Amino acid sequence: MEKSMQGGFFTKTFYGNTVGDWLVALLIIVAAVILGKVLYWFLKNVVSKFTASTKTKLDNIILDMVEEPVVFAIIIAGIWYGLKTLALSEGFEIWVTKIYYILIFINIGWLLTRLFDSLVENYVVPIAEKSKTDLDDQVLPIVRKGIKLVIWVVAIIVGLNNAGYDVAALLAGLGIGGLVFALAAQDTVANLFGGFTVFADKPFKLNDRVKINGFDGTIKEIGIRSTRLVTLEGRMVTIPNKIFTGTPTENVSSEPKRKVSLNLGLTYDMGVTEIELAMKILRDIAEKNENIEGDPLVGFNQFGDFALNVLFIYYIKKGAGILDTQTEVNMEILKQFNENKLEFAFPSQTIFTKSI
């Protein structure tokens, strides 16, 4: 009696398949997932130890990049095979097969882009970093992204083709919405042309400090569509390349030297001798500092409201620490002015009273 009840349950039909058929399909899918997990563990914990002991790191890279795509391939193959064991409608079977082929080739594209990206990162980037020119540092990210894009496009096209779609007809159909696409892609096209302009004119290069559109920072990546810089506050900013074609860009790093201008106000108690001494001290400080280039400009330039102003202009050499040099100069000014009793003025007001 119990056997007949069990047999009756497994022979019940749902959507054209018995409960037993559904369970078999489910077991196949679960087995594929388990197999994928076991294979991933085996590759991660057993095979990786073997590759780590070899002299080359190429096998480590390949293993690390193929682990997840291989597991994903096993899982989707298990799902596809499990569903194929069922008696499904012809339309649903065709739909499942198409999805399967598309996923397979997307997975292949994922594998190839991961492998390509890792090989470039481990072998090509170090060579580019060691080269003297900055051109390869700028071009490499664009070539890298371009090749990855080509891989993805080819994988999707091949996947659609194997799924039974007429790719040529799909591409031809894009012409119908070409106008709409062109209007929607105006900014993208403008950014692409902006990228070409940046590469042609070279207003800056990697690691240059620039000021543009209210941002002040260091260029970290020059792409075909956008450029990234890190601001002085440490924030990453992505700027569309079209901005560079219509906005003045100040390349701070291209300056041959940094001009520093100081207006030092001395009290009105200071006489001619003290003013001359102050100017001599400033000239000596500039001449003795190795980071200052050329002759400084020093002069008594103004009778201020509450101070006698001495103008001090000097130029910091390119490559020298800007803030460090300014600190050294300012500390030396403060030290020598104090030693020679040259007093700095501060906003003050003298009131004279007259008795009537």
C-alpha positions as CSV (number, residue, x, y, z in Angstrom):
1,M,0.0,0.0,0.0
2,E,2.8,2.4,1.0
3,K,4.8,1.6,-2.2
4,S,1.8,2.2,-4.4
5,M,1.2,5.6,-2.7
6,Q,4.9,6.5,-3.3
7,G,4.7,5.3,-6.8
8,G,1.5,7.3,-7.3
9,F,3.1,10.5,-6.0
10,F,6.2,10.2,-8.2
11,T,4.0,9.5,-11.2
12,K,1.8,12.6,-10.8
13,T,2.1,14.9,-13.7
14,F,2.8,18.7,-13.4
15,Y,3.3,20.8,-16.6
16,G,3.8,17.7,-18.7
17,N,6.3,16.0,-16.5
18,T,6.0,13.6,-13.6
19,V,7.3,14.5,-10.1
20,G,10.1,12.0,-10.6
21,D,11.2,13.8,-13.8
22,W,11.2,17.1,-12.0
23,L,13.2,15.6,-9.1
24,V,15.8,14.2,-11.6
25,A,16.1,17.6,-13.3
26,L,16.5,19.2,-9.9
27,L,19.1,16.7,-8.8
28,I,21.1,17.3,-11.9
29,I,21.1,21.0,-11.3
30,V,22.0,20.6,-7.6
31,A,24.8,18.2,-8.6
32,A,26.2,20.7,-11.1
33,V,26.2,23.4,-8.4
34,I,27.9,21.0,-5.9
35,L,30.4,19.9,-8.6
36,G,31.2,23.6,-9.4
37,K,31.8,24.4,-5.7
38,V,34.0,21.3,-5.2
39,L,36.0,22.1,-8.3
40,Y,36.4,25.7,-7.1
41,W,37.7,24.5,-3.7
42,F,40.0,22.0,-5.4
43,L,41.5,24.7,-7.7
44,K,41.8,27.2,-4.8
45,N,43.3,24.9,-2.2
46,V,45.1,22.1,-4.1
47,V,46.1,23.2,-7.6
48,S,47.0,26.7,-6.4
49,K,49.6,25.3,-4.0
50,F,51.2,23.4,-6.9
51,T,51.3,26.5,-9.1
52,A,52.7,28.6,-6.3
53,S,55.7,26.3,-6.1
54,T,56.7,26.9,-9.7
55,K,59.2,29.5,-10.9
56,T,56.8,31.4,-13.2
57,K,53.7,33.3,-12.1
58,L,51.9,32.7,-15.4
59,D,50.3,29.5,-14.2
60,N,49.1,31.4,-11.0
61,I,47.6,34.1,-13.2
62,I,45.8,31.6,-15.5
63,L,44.5,29.5,-12.6
64,D,43.2,32.6,-10.7
65,M,41.4,33.9,-13.8
66,V,39.8,30.7,-15.0
67,E,38.5,29.5,-11.6
68,E,35.2,31.4,-11.5
69,P,34.3,31.2,-15.2
70,V,34.9,27.5,-15.2
71,V,32.6,27.0,-12.2
72,F,30.0,29.2,-13.8
73,A,30.2,27.2,-17.0
74,I,29.6,23.9,-15.1
75,I,26.6,25.4,-13.3
76,I,24.9,26.8,-16.4
77,A,25.6,23.5,-18.3
78,G,24.0,21.6,-15.4
79,I,20.9,23.8,-15.5
80,W,20.7,23.4,-19.2
81,Y,21.1,19.7,-19.1
82,G,18.7,19.3,-16.2
83,L,16.0,21.3,-18.1
84,K,16.7,19.3,-21.3
85,T,15.7,16.1,-19.5
86,L,12.1,17.5,-19.1
87,A,9.4,17.3,-21.7
88,L,8.9,21.0,-22.2
89,S,7.1,22.9,-24.9
90,E,9.0,23.4,-28.1
91,G,9.0,27.2,-27.6
92,F,10.4,27.0,-24.1
93,E,13.1,24.5,-25.1
94,I,14.2,26.9,-27.9
95,W,14.2,29.8,-25.4
96,V,16.3,27.8,-22.9
97,T,18.8,26.7,-25.6
98,K,19.2,30.3,-26.8
99,I,19.8,31.6,-23.3
100,Y,22.3,28.8,-22.8
101,Y,24.4,29.6,-25.8
102,I,24.3,33.4,-25.0
103,L,25.5,32.7,-21.4
104,I,28.2,30.3,-22.6
105,F,29.8,32.9,-24.9
106,I,29.3,35.7,-22.4
107,N,31.2,33.5,-19.9
108,I,33.9,32.9,-22.5
109,G,34.1,36.7,-23.0
110,W,34.4,37.1,-19.2
111,L,37.2,34.5,-19.0
112,L,39.1,36.1,-21.9
113,T,38.8,39.7,-20.5
114,R,39.8,38.6,-17.0
115,L,42.8,36.7,-18.4
116,F,43.8,39.6,-20.7
117,D,43.5,42.2,-18.0
118,S,45.5,40.2,-15.5
119,L,48.3,39.5,-18.1
120,V,48.5,43.2,-18.9
121,E,48.5,44.2,-15.2
122,N,51.3,41.8,-14.4
123,Y,53.5,42.0,-17.5
124,V,52.8,45.1,-19.6
125,V,52.1,47.7,-16.9
126,P,55.4,47.2,-15.1
127,I,57.3,47.7,-18.4
128,A,55.3,50.9,-19.1
129,E,56.0,52.2,-15.7
130,K,59.8,51.7,-16.2
131,S,59.9,53.5,-19.5
132,K,61.1,57.1,-19.7
133,T,58.2,58.3,-21.8
134,D,54.7,59.0,-20.5
135,L,53.0,58.2,-23.8
136,D,52.7,54.5,-23.1
137,D,51.2,55.3,-19.7
138,Q,48.5,57.3,-21.4
139,V,47.9,55.0,-24.3
140,L,47.9,51.7,-22.4
141,P,44.7,52.3,-20.5
142,I,42.9,53.2,-23.7
143,V,44.2,50.2,-25.6
144,R,43.5,48.0,-22.7
145,K,39.8,49.1,-22.5
146,G,39.5,49.0,-26.3
147,I,40.6,45.3,-26.5
148,K,38.4,44.3,-23.7
149,L,35.5,46.0,-25.4
150,V,36.2,44.2,-28.7
151,I,36.3,40.9,-26.8
152,W,32.9,41.6,-25.2
153,V,31.4,42.7,-28.5
154,V,32.7,39.6,-30.4
155,A,31.5,37.3,-27.6
156,I,28.0,38.8,-27.6
157,I,27.8,38.7,-31.4
158,V,29.0,35.0,-31.6
159,G,26.6,34.1,-28.7
160,L,23.6,35.7,-30.5
161,N,24.6,34.1,-33.8
162,N,24.8,30.6,-32.2
163,A,21.5,31.2,-30.4
164,G,19.9,31.5,-33.9
165,Y,19.6,35.3,-34.1
166,D,20.3,37.0,-37.4
167,V,23.1,39.3,-36.2
168,A,23.3,41.0,-39.6
169,A,19.6,41.8,-39.5
170,L,19.9,43.1,-35.9
171,L,22.8,45.4,-36.9
172,A,20.8,46.6,-40.0
173,G,17.9,47.3,-37.7
174,L,20.0,49.7,-35.7
175,G,20.0,52.0,-38.7
176,I,16.3,52.7,-38.1
177,G,17.0,54.2,-34.8
178,G,20.2,55.8,-35.9
179,L,18.9,59.3,-35.5
180,V,17.6,58.7,-32.0
181,F,20.9,57.0,-31.1
182,A,22.9,59.9,-32.5
183,L,20.9,62.4,-30.5
184,A,21.3,60.4,-27.3
185,A,25.0,59.9,-27.9
186,Q,25.9,63.5,-28.5
187,D,27.7,63.8,-25.2
188,T,29.5,60.6,-25.7
189,V,30.8,61.6,-29.2
190,A,31.8,65.0,-27.8
191,N,33.7,63.3,-25.0
192,L,35.5,61.0,-27.6
193,F,36.5,64.0,-29.6
194,G,37.6,65.7,-26.4
195,G,39.8,62.7,-25.7
196,F,41.4,62.8,-29.1
197,T,42.1,66.5,-28.5
198,V,43.7,65.8,-25.2
199,F,46.0,63.3,-26.8
200,A,46.8,65.5,-29.8
201,D,47.4,68.8,-27.9
202,K,48.8,67.2,-24.7
203,P,47.8,70.1,-22.4
204,F,48.9,67.8,-19.5
205,K,50.2,64.3,-18.8
206,L,49.9,61.8,-16.0
207,N,50.7,63.0,-12.5
208,D,50.5,66.7,-13.6
209,R,48.7,69.0,-11.3
210,V,46.0,71.0,-13.2
211,K,43.2,73.4,-12.4
212,I,40.1,73.1,-14.4
213,N,36.4,73.9,-13.9
214,G,36.9,74.6,-10.2
215,F,38.9,71.5,-9.5
216,D,42.6,71.5,-8.5
217,G,44.3,68.1,-8.5
218,T,46.7,65.6,-10.0
219,I,45.9,63.7,-13.2
220,K,45.7,60.0,-12.5
221,E,44.1,58.6,-15.6
222,I,43.5,59.9,-19.1
223,G,40.8,57.9,-20.9
224,I,39.2,58.2,-24.3
225,R,35.9,59.4,-22.7
226,S,36.9,61.0,-19.4
227,T,39.9,61.9,-17.3
228,R,40.3,61.3,-13.7
229,L,42.2,63.5,-11.2
230,V,42.7,63.4,-7.4
231,T,42.0,66.7,-5.8
232,L,44.2,68.2,-3.1
233,E,41.5,66.9,-0.6
234,G,42.2,63.4,-1.8
235,R,38.9,62.9,-3.7
236,M,38.7,61.3,-7.1
237,V,37.0,63.4,-9.7
238,T,36.0,62.1,-13.2
239,I,35.9,64.9,-15.8
240,P,34.3,64.4,-19.2
241,N,36.8,65.1,-21.9
242,K,34.6,67.5,-23.7
243,I,35.2,69.9,-20.8
244,F,38.9,70.3,-21.9
245,T,37.9,71.5,-25.4
246,G,35.8,74.4,-24.1
247,T,37.3,75.3,-20.7
248,P,40.7,76.9,-20.0
249,T,43.0,74.4,-18.3
250,E,45.8,75.6,-16.1
251,N,48.7,73.1,-15.9
252,V,50.4,74.0,-12.6
253,S,53.1,71.4,-13.1
254,S,54.3,73.0,-16.3
255,E,55.4,76.2,-14.5
256,P,59.2,76.6,-14.7
257,K,59.3,78.0,-11.2
258,R,56.9,79.0,-8.5
259,K,56.5,82.7,-7.7
260,V,56.0,83.6,-4.0
261,S,55.1,87.1,-3.1
262,L,55.3,88.5,0.5
263,N,54.2,91.9,1.8
264,L,55.9,92.3,5.2
265,G,54.6,95.2,7.2
266,L,56.9,96.8,9.7
267,T,55.9,99.3,12.4
268,Y,56.1,103.0,11.8
269,D,58.7,103.1,14.6
270,M,61.2,101.7,12.1
271,G,63.6,104.2,10.4
272,V,65.5,104.1,7.2
273,T,68.3,102.0,8.8
274,E,65.9,99.4,9.9
275,I,64.1,99.2,6.5
276,E,67.5,98.8,4.8
277,L,68.5,96.1,7.2
278,A,65.2,94.3,6.6
279,M,65.7,94.3,2.9
280,K,69.3,93.1,3.3
281,I,68.2,90.2,5.5
282,L,65.6,89.2,2.9
283,R,68.1,89.2,0.1
284,D,70.5,87.1,2.1
285,I,67.9,84.5,3.0
286,A,66.9,84.1,-0.6
287,E,70.6,83.8,-1.8
288,K,71.4,81.1,0.8
289,N,68.4,78.9,0.2
290,E,69.2,76.2,-2.4
291,N,65.6,75.9,-3.5
292,I,65.3,79.5,-4.6
293,E,66.2,80.4,-8.2
294,G,67.5,83.7,-9.5
295,D,67.7,87.1,-7.7
296,P,64.8,88.0,-5.4
297,L,62.9,91.3,-5.8
298,V,63.0,93.3,-2.5
299,G,61.8,96.8,-2.1
300,F,60.1,99.3,0.2
301,N,56.9,99.7,-1.8
302,Q,54.2,101.3,0.3
303,F,53.3,103.4,3.2
304,G,50.4,101.4,4.6
305,D,47.6,102.5,6.9
306,F,49.4,101.0,9.9
307,A,52.7,99.6,8.4
308,L,55.7,100.3,6.3
309,N,55.4,97.6,3.6
310,V,58.4,95.7,2.3
311,L,57.8,93.7,-0.8
312,F,59.7,90.4,-1.1
313,I,59.3,88.3,-4.2
314,Y,61.3,85.1,-4.8
315,Y,61.0,82.0,-7.1
316,I,61.1,78.4,-6.0
317,K,62.9,76.0,-8.3
318,K,60.8,73.4,-10.3
319,G,60.8,70.1,-8.5
320,A,61.6,71.7,-5.1
321,G,59.1,71.3,-2.2
322,I,56.9,74.3,-2.4
323,L,55.5,74.2,1.1
324,D,58.8,73.1,2.6
325,T,60.7,76.0,1.0
326,Q,58.1,78.5,2.1
327,T,58.3,77.2,5.6
328,E,62.1,77.5,5.6
329,V,62.1,81.0,4.3
330,N,59.3,82.2,6.7
331,M,61.0,80.7,9.7
332,E,64.3,82.3,8.8
333,I,62.6,85.7,8.3
334,L,60.9,85.4,11.7
335,K,64.1,84.4,13.4
336,Q,66.3,87.1,11.9
337,F,63.7,89.9,12.3
338,N,63.3,89.0,15.9
339,E,67.1,88.9,16.5
340,N,67.4,92.4,14.9
341,K,64.4,93.8,16.7
342,L,62.5,94.5,13.5
343,E,58.9,94.5,14.6
344,F,56.0,93.4,12.5
345,A,53.0,95.7,12.4
346,F,49.5,94.7,13.1
347,P,46.2,96.6,12.5
348,S,46.2,99.4,15.1
349,Q,44.8,102.9,15.6
350,T,46.3,105.8,17.4
351,I,43.9,108.3,18.9
352,F,45.1,111.8,19.7
353,T,43.1,113.9,22.2
354,K,43.1,117.7,22.4
355,S,41.8,119.6,25.3
356,I,39.8,122.7,24.5
